[in-house]
Amino acid sequence: MPVFADLLPEPGDLGYVYPTNIYTPNTMEPRMMWTCGIICAIFCVYAIVCLWKMFKKAWLPGWGSIIPFYNIYLYFKLAWRSGGWTRSILFPPLFLIMIIVSYFDIAKRFGKGVGFGFGLWFLWPIFYWILAF
């Protein structure tokens, strides 16, 4: 009864291939990167358009949705919070909690209820669209 190790080719045997490169690049990777990049760009443009319209409805400057930290400042202003909440971005767990609280404040600002705040929390692409348009 042969042992499994006896069935393997010896390093000196003809046809033995030495493993030179463990990682072999796949041709699918550039396509995946481009696809992910395009999807991310679409979501960014979508968020900018929705925020622009929401800011305009609240009499805030719409162009502020394009400026990176200013849009967070305006977002908290939209939720009737002080601009000091923008500093919470330096501490991510606190920032996440403040964003969740602001969902409910924004829903209240636009005359919606608590259920709409939960909608903003869990399905923000759909509910931002509802608020914007």
N, C-alpha and C positions, 0 to 999 in steps of 0.2 A: 504494500500500500504506500504510494508516494506521499510525501509530505508536501504541503503547499509551497514551501520554500524551495523544494527541488524542481518545481515547475517554472519558476522564474528564470529568465535568462541571466547568464553571468555577464559581468561588465565587459569581458573580452569577446563575447559572442558577436557575430556579425548581425547587424540590424538593431542593436541596442541603442537607444536614444537617451543621451544624458539630459536630464532636465536642466535647461539653461535659464529659462525664464518662467517663473511660477505664474505671473500675471500676464495674460495675453489680452491686449486691448481688443474690444469688440467694435465692429463697425456701427453698431446700433447706438453707441454712446453719444456721438455728436448729434444724432437726430433727437435723442432723448433730451439732451441739454437744450437744444433749440426749442423743442416742444415745451419744456418746462419754462423756459424764458419767455416764450410768447404767451403762455397761459398766465404767468405772473404779470406781464405787462398789461394784459387785458384786465386783470383784476385791479391793478393800480389805476388804470384809466377809468374804470368803472367806479372805484371808490372816490376818485377826484371829482368826477362828474356829479355823483350823488351828493358829496359834501358841498360842492359848489352850489347846487340848487338848494340844499338845506340851509346853508349860510345866507343865501339871498332871501329866502323866505323869512329868516329871523333878523333881517336888516343888518347882517354882518357882511364884510367884504368877501365876495365869492372867490376872488383870486387868492385869498388866504389858504385855500385848500391845496395849493401847489407848493407853498413854502413849508419845508419840513417841520420845524418845531412850532412855527406860528399856527399851523393847522391844529395842533394839539391844544394850544392856548385858546384858539377860537372854538374848538370842540367843547372845552370845559365852559367857556362863556355861553355857548349855546345851551348847555345844561344848567345854566344859572349858578355856576360855581365860580369861585375866585380864580384869578389867573395863577395864583400860587400852587394850584393843583398840578400845574404843568411840571413843577419840580419833582413830582412823584415819579417821573420817568427814570430818575436816577436809581430808584429802588423798585425793581420789576414786580415783586409780589404786591406791594402797595399800589402800584400803577394798575395792575390787573383788577384789583378790588375797586379802585376809583373809576375805572372804565365801566365795570359792571354797574356800579351805582349810577353813573351818568346815563346809561341806557334808559333807566327808569325815569330819570329827570327829563331826558329828551322826549320820551314818550308823553310825559305829563305836559311838557312845553307845547307840543303839537296837539294837545287835546285828546290824547289816547290814554288807555288804562294800563293797569299792571300787566295784563296779558300781552299787550303790545310790547312792553318792556322786555318780557321774557322772549318774545319773538325777535326783538333786536339782539338779544343775547345769543340765542341759538341759531337763528337763521338771518343773520345781518344782511346778506346780499338782497334778499327779497324785501325785508322790511325797510332797509335804507331806500330802496327803489320806491316803495309805497310813500315814504315820507317826502322824498325828493319830487316825485311827480304826482 
